[in-house]
Amino acid sequence: MATTYNFSEKQLKMLSSTEGLKLLAQSQQMEPAKVLKTLQYEATLEKLQIELIKLQTWVIEQNKRICILFEGRDSAGKGGAIRRVTHHLNPRYYKVIALPKPTRQEKGQWYFQRYINRLPNPGEIVLFDRSWYNRAVVEPVNGFCTDEEYQNFMKDVNHFESMITNDGLILIKFYFSISKAEQAKRFKAIKVNPLKRWKMSPVDEQAQKLWPKYTTYKEAMFTQTNTNYNPWIIIKANKKMKARVEAIKHILNLVPYKENS
């Protein structure tokens, strides 16, 4: 039985656009509702990205410093969200930081030092794809730090963040939250895609098995580091497009760029 669609005139116009017809032609099952959803998402995203350009212009002109942390379980969509945030920004004035495991020299330094060295300069936006909060969850779960190192971090992190924000830095902390079933689904999709297999690390391979342990440390992180001045923003990320839009809207709402734009 054929599916009956009741589209408005505006929706039909979107579907009959060049981009809409292109997506319909690419869709094996010819699902107009799904194509329309994608078109609406792209239109919304474009409007938000225009506002992000205004925000960046304000940051540059006012010599502001913005640091955005993207945290969450493996395959939660952090990287995809970062790409949408930065897609049309001037690359001279933003940096995406995804640090590898610390070097031998860095292991002997104060834990926050390697992150301090990468905080934004005046007029710059820095986005961390995982941040100093590795020590709050990933490291203790996988045995990459001692309990003493973990406890010292949890004792110091709020003071560290107060220091940098009291100095004028704007800090935004995102946590992308997905379900265990959604993570398993995404891992499966990555493994069968030869262009994405590189994304699966040994840590990723253990993520499902260690799910409860991750949850315990994640909840402890929220309890101890969700402060009034530097709160966590939890993004429900099972739906990637919705999560990306929500994250960008939060950035635009939290940075007072409109007052001076």
C-alpha positions as CSV (number, residue, x, y, z in Angstrom):
1,M,0.0,0.0,0.0
2,A,1.4,3.4,-1.0
3,T,2.2,5.9,1.7
4,T,0.1,9.1,1.5
5,Y,1.9,12.4,2.4
6,N,0.2,15.6,3.3
7,F,2.9,18.2,2.7
8,S,2.3,22.0,2.8
9,E,3.0,24.2,-0.1
10,K,6.3,25.4,1.5
11,Q,7.4,21.8,2.1
12,L,6.6,20.8,-1.5
13,K,8.7,23.8,-2.7
14,M,11.6,22.5,-0.6
15,L,11.3,19.0,-2.0
16,S,11.1,20.3,-5.6
17,S,14.3,22.4,-5.1
18,T,17.5,21.4,-6.8
19,E,18.9,20.1,-3.5
20,G,15.6,18.3,-2.7
21,L,15.4,16.5,-6.0
22,K,19.1,15.6,-5.7
23,L,18.4,14.0,-2.3
24,L,15.3,12.2,-3.6
25,A,17.3,10.8,-6.4
26,Q,19.9,9.5,-4.0
27,S,17.4,7.9,-1.7
28,Q,16.9,4.2,-2.6
29,Q,13.6,4.0,-0.9
30,M,12.4,7.4,-2.0
31,E,11.4,8.6,1.5
32,P,10.2,12.2,1.0
33,A,9.6,12.7,4.7
34,K,13.2,11.9,5.5
35,V,14.5,14.0,2.7
36,L,12.3,16.9,3.9
37,K,13.7,16.5,7.4
38,T,17.3,16.7,6.1
39,L,16.4,19.8,4.0
40,Q,14.9,21.5,7.0
41,Y,17.9,20.6,9.1
42,E,20.3,22.0,6.5
43,A,18.3,25.3,6.3
44,T,18.3,25.6,10.1
45,L,22.0,24.8,10.3
46,E,22.8,27.5,7.7
47,K,21.0,30.2,9.7
48,L,22.8,29.2,12.9
49,Q,26.2,29.1,11.1
50,I,25.6,32.7,9.9
51,E,25.1,33.7,13.5
52,L,28.3,31.8,14.5
53,I,30.2,34.0,12.0
54,K,28.7,37.1,13.7
55,L,29.8,35.6,17.0
56,Q,33.3,35.0,15.8
57,T,33.5,38.6,14.4
58,W,32.6,39.9,17.9
59,V,35.2,37.6,19.5
60,I,37.9,39.0,17.2
61,E,36.9,42.7,17.5
62,Q,36.5,42.6,21.3
63,N,39.6,40.4,21.9
64,K,37.4,37.8,23.7
65,R,38.5,34.3,24.5
66,I,36.1,31.3,24.2
67,C,36.9,27.7,25.2
68,I,34.3,25.0,24.4
69,L,34.7,21.5,25.8
70,F,33.0,18.6,23.9
71,E,32.8,15.5,26.2
72,G,30.8,12.3,26.0
73,R,31.1,8.6,25.5
74,D,32.9,7.2,22.5
75,S,30.9,7.7,19.3
76,A,28.6,10.2,20.9
77,G,29.0,12.7,18.0
78,K,31.4,15.2,19.4
79,G,33.5,15.4,16.3
80,G,30.5,15.8,14.0
81,A,29.2,18.7,16.2
82,I,32.6,20.4,16.2
83,R,32.7,20.2,12.4
84,R,29.3,21.9,12.1
85,V,30.3,24.6,14.5
86,T,33.5,25.5,12.7
87,H,32.4,24.8,9.1
88,H,32.2,28.4,8.0
89,L,34.3,30.1,10.6
90,N,37.6,31.9,9.7
91,P,40.2,29.2,10.4
92,R,42.8,31.8,11.4
93,Y,40.8,32.5,14.6
94,Y,39.8,29.1,15.9
95,K,41.5,25.9,16.8
96,V,40.2,22.4,17.4
97,I,42.3,20.5,20.0
98,A,42.2,16.7,20.2
99,L,45.2,15.8,22.2
100,P,46.9,12.4,21.9
101,K,48.1,10.5,25.0
102,P,50.6,12.6,27.0
103,T,54.3,12.4,26.2
104,R,56.8,11.2,28.8
105,Q,57.6,14.9,29.5
106,E,54.0,15.8,29.9
107,K,53.4,13.0,32.3
108,G,55.9,14.7,34.6
109,Q,54.2,18.1,34.4
110,W,51.2,19.5,36.4
111,Y,48.2,17.8,34.8
112,F,46.6,21.0,33.6
113,Q,49.7,22.3,32.0
114,R,49.3,20.7,28.6
115,Y,45.8,22.2,28.4
116,I,46.8,25.7,29.6
117,N,49.2,25.9,26.8
118,R,46.3,25.4,24.3
119,L,43.8,27.8,25.8
120,P,42.5,30.6,23.5
121,N,44.5,33.8,22.9
122,P,42.6,37.1,22.7
123,G,40.3,37.0,19.6
124,E,40.3,33.2,19.4
125,I,37.9,30.3,19.9
126,V,39.3,26.9,21.0
127,L,37.2,23.8,20.8
128,F,38.4,20.7,22.7
129,D,37.4,17.3,21.4
130,R,37.9,15.8,24.8
131,S,39.6,17.9,27.4
132,W,41.1,17.8,30.9
133,Y,38.0,15.8,31.8
134,N,39.7,12.8,30.4
135,R,41.0,12.4,33.9
136,A,37.5,12.4,35.4
137,V,36.2,9.5,33.3
138,V,38.3,7.9,30.5
139,E,41.5,7.6,32.5
140,P,40.2,6.1,35.7
141,V,37.8,3.7,33.8
142,N,40.7,2.4,31.7
143,G,43.4,2.4,34.4
144,F,45.4,5.2,32.7
145,C,45.8,7.1,36.0
146,T,46.2,6.2,39.7
147,D,43.4,6.8,42.2
148,E,45.5,9.5,43.8
149,E,45.8,11.3,40.5
150,Y,42.1,11.0,39.9
151,Q,41.3,12.4,43.4
152,N,43.8,15.3,43.0
153,F,42.1,16.2,39.7
154,M,38.6,16.2,41.2
155,K,39.8,18.3,44.0
156,D,41.5,20.9,41.8
157,V,39.4,21.1,38.6
158,N,36.8,23.5,39.9
159,H,39.5,25.9,41.2
160,F,41.3,25.6,37.9
161,E,38.1,26.6,35.9
162,S,37.4,29.4,38.3
163,M,40.9,30.8,37.7
164,I,40.5,30.9,34.0
165,T,37.0,32.2,33.9
166,N,37.7,34.8,36.5
167,D,40.4,36.0,34.1
168,G,37.7,36.7,31.5
169,L,37.7,33.4,29.5
170,I,34.3,32.2,28.4
171,L,34.0,28.5,29.2
172,I,31.3,26.2,27.8
173,K,31.1,22.6,28.8
174,F,29.1,20.1,26.7
175,Y,28.5,16.5,27.5
176,F,27.0,14.5,24.6
177,S,24.8,11.7,26.0
178,I,23.8,8.6,24.1
179,S,22.3,5.3,25.1
180,K,24.1,2.0,25.2
181,A,22.1,0.7,22.3
182,E,22.9,3.7,20.2
183,Q,26.6,3.4,20.9
184,A,26.5,-0.2,19.9
185,K,24.7,0.7,16.6
186,R,27.3,3.4,15.8
187,F,30.2,1.1,16.5
188,K,28.7,-1.5,14.2
189,A,28.3,1.1,11.4
190,I,31.9,2.2,11.9
191,K,33.3,-1.3,11.7
192,V,31.7,-2.1,8.4
193,N,32.7,1.2,6.8
194,P,36.3,1.0,5.4
195,L,36.5,4.8,5.5
196,K,35.7,5.0,9.2
197,R,37.3,1.9,10.7
198,W,40.3,4.0,11.9
199,K,37.9,5.6,14.4
200,M,37.7,2.4,16.5
201,S,40.5,2.4,19.1
202,P,41.3,-0.2,21.7
203,V,39.5,2.1,24.2
204,D,36.4,2.1,22.0
205,E,36.5,-1.7,21.8
206,Q,36.0,-1.8,25.6
207,A,33.4,0.9,25.8
208,Q,30.3,-1.4,25.8
209,K,31.8,-3.8,28.3
210,L,32.8,-1.0,30.6
211,W,29.5,0.9,30.2
212,P,28.5,0.7,34.0
213,K,31.9,1.9,35.1
214,Y,31.8,4.8,32.7
215,T,28.4,5.7,34.1
216,T,29.7,5.7,37.7
217,Y,32.5,8.0,36.9
218,K,30.4,10.2,34.7
219,E,27.8,10.7,37.5
220,A,30.6,11.5,40.0
221,M,31.9,14.1,37.5
222,F,28.6,15.8,37.2
223,T,28.0,15.8,40.9
224,Q,31.4,17.4,41.7
225,T,32.1,19.7,38.7
226,N,28.6,21.0,37.8
227,T,29.0,24.4,39.4
228,N,26.9,27.6,39.2
229,Y,29.6,29.5,37.3
230,N,30.8,26.6,35.0
231,P,27.9,24.2,34.6
232,W,27.6,21.2,32.4
233,I,25.2,21.3,29.4
234,I,24.0,17.8,28.6
235,I,23.1,17.3,25.0
236,K,20.8,14.3,24.2
237,A,22.8,13.0,21.2
238,N,20.9,9.9,20.0
239,K,19.7,12.0,17.1
240,K,22.8,13.6,15.6
241,M,21.2,16.4,13.7
242,K,19.1,17.5,16.6
243,A,22.2,17.4,18.9
244,R,24.3,19.6,16.6
245,V,21.6,22.2,16.3
246,E,21.0,22.2,20.1
247,A,24.7,22.6,20.8
248,I,25.1,25.6,18.4
249,K,22.0,27.3,19.9
250,H,23.5,27.0,23.3
251,I,26.7,28.6,22.1
252,L,24.8,31.5,20.6
253,N,22.8,31.9,23.7
254,L,25.7,31.8,26.1
255,V,28.0,34.2,24.3
256,P,26.7,37.9,24.5
257,Y,27.8,38.7,21.0
258,K,24.5,40.4,19.9
259,E,25.0,43.2,22.4
260,N,28.0,44.5,20.5
261,S,27.4,43.2,17.0
